[in-house]
Amino acid sequence: MAERLAAGAGKKVLIVDKRNHIGGNAYDHFDEAGILVHKYGPHIFHTNSRDVFNYLSRFTAWRPYQHRVRAWVDGQLLPIPINLDTVNRLYGLNLTSFQVDEFFRSVAEPRSPIRTSEDVIVSKVGRELYEKFFRNYTRKQWDLDPSELDAAVTARVPVRINRDDRYFTDTYQAMPLHGYTRMFERMLTHPNIKIMLNTDYREIERVIPYEEMIYTGPIDEFFDFRFGRLPYRSLEFQFVTYERAVYQDAPVVNYPNENPYTRCTEFKYLTGQDHPKTSVVYEYPRAEGDPYYPVPRPENAAMYREYEALAKLAPSVHFSGRLATYKYYNMDQVVAQSLTLYKRLADARPRPIAQSA
């Protein structure tokens, strides 16, 4: 938003962020061992939008990257999403694509209507695979049973009858060649953009005049929690550097059953960095901490709609992003949302615009 408003519309933009760095949760940096890591967990870029990909390509070269995930189940590292190889290796079978399709149909438990995350998975792959791969992982991640969560949580998880073990199948799959932070820095070089870090926008909004604000923080916080706090799940990250070049056999390994963490990411797979050591991060879901994942339950959606109605009464404030719209967006969706909002604002008369995160 800042780049487009400054370079595209000639507006003056002030970015205000509570943290001590730009880039939000996609921020990356070199750790003490000299390995490029993502401070807030792995961020994998993928999109089907040519416009989004072309826009970001103005600020970065790309490293082609096809993301792959394994799940540690019954003493094996198995492909996830579940595919032909997952079933064959788990059960010691030699099914073909046609046969595994029939296998899924034979074990599936039809649910109608599909209301919960449990309904989604059980109706696709049956009870046993649901228990082995999804139920305990979801419990750890959300502190709720899948039967208590909206279907949207697992609706995007595919089941494949072939051997395609890519986690995503989008047209464009790549990582910024020099990292996300470098890409953001190039976005913010315009002289009309100023940045204030380690600052809460409320500390300066009466001191620095502005006419419009792009707000990307939590919407309930903006309205002083008038209708209560919107629930989020948070994460605690444990970074470890190992004195060897490779730690695990896949970029990400999910741990649905054993262990208190949900997954482990090895960053060199993502970045392509050549280094004699390797750094990984373990993710521990938490109830408290920075807000990461909106909890998709009907009562939470109802509370958000109350805040959304208030937001519509604040025409000089534009709410954008995950926290401000209480939705789980992929990165490309946030970029698309921002470009759409820019097009709407670009028609307005030139004004100084503050951006707050």
N, C-alpha and C positions, 0 to 999 in steps of 0.2 A: 504494500500500500504506500509506504513512504517513497519508494523509488518511482512508482508510477505518478504519484501526485506531484513530486518534485520535477522529474524529467518530462513527464507527459503533459502535465497541466500547469507547470511553472509555479506551483504553490510552495510556500515555506512550511516545513514540517519539523516538528520537535518530537523525537522518540523518547519516551520516559519509561524506564524499566527498573523494577525493584532489585533485580539481580545485578551482579557485577560484570555481566557480559551481554552481548547481543545474541540473537538467534533463538531465544526461547529454548524449548526442549530439544530442538535439533542441533544445539550447540555441540561442537566437537573440539578437542584439543589434544596436544601431545602430553602423555603422562610422564612421570619421572624416568621411565625407561626409554622414552623417546618413541612410544607407540601411539598412533592416533586412535583415540577412543571417543565414544559418544557418552557424554557425562550423564545423560538421562535415559540410558538404555538404547538399544539398536534402532536406528531409523533407516528404513529401506525404501528407496524411492522407486515407484512404479506408477504408470498411468496409461490410460488409453487416449488421453487428450493430446492431440498434436499441438494445440495452442499453448497448453501449460508447458509441455516439453520445450517448445520453441522459445517461449518467454524465458524460462530458466537457463536455456542454452546461451543466452546473451551474457551470462555471468559466470559460466563454468564450462570447461570441457568435461567429458564424461568417461567413466570407466565402465564398460559393459559388465553387468553382474546379474546372474540368475540366482535368486535366493532359494536355499534348500534348508529344510528343517528335519530333524530326526526326533523321535520320541523314545525314551528309555522305558520299555515295556517288557516284562517277563524276561529280563536279562538280555534283551536285544535292542539295538538301535534300529528302529523301523521308520520308514518314510511316513511323513505327515504333511499334507492331508493323506488320508487312507487311500491307497491305490492297490493295483494288482499285486505288486511285490509285498506290500504290507501284509495282505491276507495270506499269500503263499508262504512267506517266511514265518509268520506267527503260528500258523497251523501245520507247517510242513507239507504243504500241498503243491500241486503243479497245475493250477487252473489256468485256462486261457481267459482272454477278455470277455468272451461270450459266457464262459462258465462262471466267472466271478460276478458278472451282472446277475446271473441266476442265483448265485449264492447270496448276494445282498437282498434280493427279493424274497428269498426263503427265510431269512432271519429278521427282516424288517418287521416292525410292529406298527401297522398303520394307525395314525392319530388324526382325528378330525374333530374340530379344527386344530390347526397348529398354533398353540398359544405360548408355549414355553420353550426354553432352550433344550430341555429334555425331549420334548415332542419332536423337535427338528432332527436330532441325532438318532433317536430310537426309530423314527419312521424311515430313516435312510439305511442304517447299518445294524439295527437290532440292539438288544440289551447288552450282550457280552462285550462287543466292541465299544459301546458307550461307556460301560463300566471301566474298561481297561485304559481308554485314551482320553475320555472327556470328563467324567463325573468328578473325580478327585481334583483334577487340574482346575476345573471351574470352581469347585469349593474353595481351593486355596486362593485363586485369583480374586473371587468376589465375596468370600465368606458367606456364600449362599449356595444352596443346592440348585442345580440347573432347573429343577421343577419350579423354583421361585423366581427365575429370571426370564425376562422377555425373550421371545424367539430371536430377536435381532442379534443377540450376543453370538449365537452359533449359526445363524442363517447363512453367513457368508462362507462357511467352511465347506469346501467341495468334497465330493467323494468320486474317485476316478476308477474306471474299469481298465485303464491302460497303465503303462509304467512311467508316465510323466510325473517326476518327483519334484518339479518346481513348485514353490509355494504360491507364486503368482503366475498368471498367464497373460498379463497386460502386454500391449504392443511395445511400450517403451519401459525397459528395465535397465537401470544404470545407477551408478553412484557418482557424486561430484568428484572429479579426479583429484582435487586437492582438499576435499572436505567441505562440509556445509558452512563452517564459519568463514572460510575464504570466499565462498560464493556470496554470503551475506555482506561481507566487507565490500565486495565489488559493487553490490547493489547500493550501498550507502555512501558512495564517494561524491555524490552530487553536492554542490555548494549550498543548495537550499535545505539540506538535511542536517540537523543538529541532533546530538544524542546526549541524554543525561542518564547515567547508570546509578545504581545504589540509591534510587529515588522513588518514593511513592508519589504518584501524580498529584495526590491530594495535598501534598506538602507545598506544591508550587502553582496549583491551578489558579489561585487568587493573586499570585504575584506576576505570572507570565500570561498576558492576555491571549485569548484564542476565541475563535468563533465556532469551530467544529472540532469534535473529537472522534477518533477511531479507537474504540475501547475493546481490548482483547483479553481482559481479565475476567474473573468470575462474575457473572451477572448478578448473583445474589449479594455479593460483596458490594457491588456498585450501588445497590439500593439498600445498603445497611441491613441486609437479612430481614427485610420487612415481613416476608412470609415464611421465614425459617431458612435453614441452611440446606442447600441442595447437596445430596450425598455424593461423595466421590470415593473411589478407591485410590490408594496411593501405593508407592513402591519404595523400598529401601534397596540400594545398590551396593553390592560388595565387589570391589575391583581387586583382582589378584593378578600379579605378573609371575609367569613361570620361566625358569631358566632353560627353556627349550623352544624350538622353532614352532612346533605344533602341539596343541593341547588335546583337541578332540577331533572327531572324524567328520564334523559338519559345522557350518557357521553357527547354527543354533541347535541346541539339544533341549527338548522339553522333558520335564520330569513330572509326569502326571500323578505318580503314586508315592514313591519314596521321596525323602528329603523335604525340608520346609520351603525350599525355593522352587519356583515354577520352571525356570529355564536358565541356561548358561549360554552366553554369546562370546565367540572368539572373533575379535575385531579384524584381524589381519585377513580373514576370508573376505570381509566386506570391503576393505580399503585396498587390498592387493599389496600392502606394504611388505617389503623385504627386510626382515629384522631377525637377529639370532634369538631373541626372546619373544614371548607372546603374552598378551594381556587379555583377560576374560572378565566378564561381569556376571554375577549371580543376582537374580531378581527375587526379592522377598515381598510379596504383597502385604500391605499394611492398611489399617483403618484410618490412621492419622498421617499427616504429612502433606506435601504438595499435592494439589488435585491433579489426577491424571485421567481417570476413567469415570465418566458419568455413569451412575448405576441405573440401568434401564428397567425401571419398574413403573407401573401405571401411576402410582401416587407421586413419584418424582416428576414424571412428565406433566402431571396436573399442576404441581407447584411451579415448574418452569413456565407454563403457560400464563400463570399470574404475573411472573416477572416479565415475560414477553409483552404482555399488555401494557405494563408500565413503560417498557422501552419504547413502545410506539408513541408514548406521550412526551418523549424527549427527542424532538426532531433534530437537534444539533449534535446528538451522540449517535454514532453508528456502531452497532455491536457485531463483531466479526470474530470467527475462530471457534475452537472447541469450547473454551470456558465461557465465552460470552453468549454462545447459543446452546450450550449444554447438550452437545452432540459429539459422538465419536467420529471424527473425520480423519481420513488419511491425509498425508501431506499434500498430495496433488489436489484433493478436494478443497483444502484451505486456500491453496493458490488460486484455484478457479473461482472460489467465492470472493477472494480479494479483487481479482481482475474484474469480476462482474460489478462489485461495489464501486470500484474506481470508475468504470464507464458511466455509472450513474452520477457520481460526484463530479466528474470532469465537465459536465454540462453546466455546473453551478458557477457563479461568478468567483473570481479568484479571492480566496480567503486564507489566512493562516490557519493551519490545521495541526492540532496536537494529537500524537498517537501515544496511547498508554497501554502498557502490558502489566 
